[in-house]
């Protein structure tokens, strides 16, 4: 993909070091330091998808159960020899390693569908609960052997403790019983050669008083084991030896268990290292605010709002790094970048080259998610002015040697990055050589980004359609570069202008202008004119954006006002309904009193029925008033419906024809255009034979039914309120169309729109369940909704 020299020039080696610093295992660190671009596009996509899955987990799931692990492979290698055993601390490290493996497998168990690539890696882990249990039973958290490691060890330690107490008690008794001379500070029991002893003055020592084990530096004090404690000390030494043998037996027993499954444990170690490698890639992506670029099968690259990762890490905030947007392989295969010194040309070269290497190595890049990386299998970079001392080459010769190496391996899957092409020699010859090199690169179908100060190269787009100019902008007023990349307009070096503004004598400036050729002056004037027009265009664009923003704000205010008016209208209608209900109740009481009086006066049944009829008429009138003033659905009167009848479907405001009644669900099968749907009977109104549509209620916007209803809706760029209204209408139509699963495309962005949609769906009566999309569905930029169906 790229040689070591290109890695160093583009600083990919620094990315390797930064990535390795985020690892938790020795193998993960090793993999990060060896990371390199991949040639096969399918492998690139897989690697990027693995990184994307880990990023999704780190952002949206519970903490990932990976922790720092020591070199387990070294311990496994030590125990591979038959008859050897590991020390308690090494066993404890293996136990911790196996516990982490178990947690990883448990973590991914219920997430296999959502993160299939990580699940495929982690599923290769083997579990060893019996080994973990054996180590836990024998070794405590400090790396010491527990008494519970075996019954024999417990018995030995109990006996040893008892014997030790007897020795100490006897020695202290001897010390207390002998006469005290002066104020001896060293009358204490100590240990020499693993045996308990007491201090005795050399003058007090006699042949049968005990065994001498040591003498003080002055020679005046001897450390003696009294004859009374020799047997007890012997017993202690014997118990120590038996304890040591029992511990070795326990450690060997556990080591034998590990040896039985050594190959599977080594595989676990490799898997843990691979997961750590992916985990580090995910952490780096989050640090750089990276995105997964699209990997395309054409020889092209498109970076949108790209930033150099090393500059991002140095900057206090990401906005301090000016983004770069550049495209090669679409309209143009080569860009000639011109502009003043320190204007950002070299950074543009390095940004393009480094991000391509990173993306093809499976790393997310600090660029827009709409960026694309094509089948670029080789990257050659000639940046800088290093001389090759070993080869006795000058700066110019060193540049040529690297360019020659690139041209010899040139093909349609190559990107060439050349800084200051043709520099270091005669300007005319350098420009001619630069033009020939660029032409050669384009003719072989390769891509190139080239920087230069030669004016002659700015005219190449007129001769070569696949070549285009680009520039880094410069502020004439402040004499400072803006670092903004523009395609289609060549840049000027501004050398004479800068010299003039910095105070160069006027006669020098005048002479310099006279020495510049007419063609160069015309070109420089044209560039300045184009840049001025570009500035005006951008100012106008910003002005239009501000106006649009003001209009959008006004629209939001109007929507709020409209919503408020609707609420006030509804409150007034409810008040009218309450007043109407009071009237009904009052009238009912009056009529009941009237009926009571009529009955008391023994009126005939006909008079009573007439009174009740009047009451029902009044109630019906009030009920109609209530229906008119409320947004609640009308109660439908039983209709005489038959197959073939033309009907109006309230839920989608469309006409259809009845096909068949579904009595069990109180529904009808209705043909609406080319689609047949099941609709509740109370949502259907029969249309008269004349074909006249029913009167559409006030405030309802009629829209013809879309026969080609899709299973997804995009609400990108909408406010939460706008998106909620659009999704509400979409869900109604999807439910009528009997769709079971639909997709809401809201994008990632800040997450505000996603959260707003989430709150809206959680209360929607048609929604059964919803979740964020899997990686293949658009991950956190898509919400997948399951609809309810009776």
Secondary structure, DSSP 8 states (H G I E B T S, - for coil): ---HHHHHHTTHHHHHHHHHTT-SSHHHHHHHHT----S-HHHHHHHHHHHHHHHHHHHHSS---------HHHHHHHTTSTT----HHHHHHHHHHHHHHHHHHHHHGGGTTTSHHHHHHHTT----HHHHHHHHHHB-TTS-B-GGG-HHHHHHHHHHHHHHHHHHHHHHHHHHHS---S--S--SEEEETTEEEEEEEGGG--TTSEEEEEE-TTSSEEEEEEGGGHHHHHHHHHHHHHHHHHHHHHHHHHHHHHHHTHHHHHHHHHHHHHHHHHHHHHHHHHHHT-B--EE-SSS-EEEEEE--HHHHHHSSSGGGS--EEEEESSS-SEEEEE--TTSSHHHHHHHHHHHHHHHHTT--BSS-TT-EE----EEEEE-S---BTTTTB-HHHHHHHHHHHHHHT--TTEEEEESSTTTTS-HHHHHHHHHHHHHHHHHTT-EEEEE---GGGGGHHHH-TTEEEEEEEEETTTTEEEEEEEESS-----HHHHHHHTT--HHHHHHHHHHS-HHHHHHHHHHHHHHHHHHHHHHHHHHHHHHHHHHHHHHHHHHHHHHHHHHHHHHHHHHHHHHHHHHHHHHHHHHHHHHHHHHHTT--HHHHHHHHHHHHHHHHHHHHHHHHT--S----------TT-EEEETTTTEEEEEEEEEGGGTEEEEEETTEEEEEEGGGEEE--TT-------TT-------TT--SEEE-TT--HHHHHHHHHHHHHHHHHTT-SEEEEE--STTSHHHHHHHHHHHT-TTEEEEEE--GGGTGGGEEEEEE---
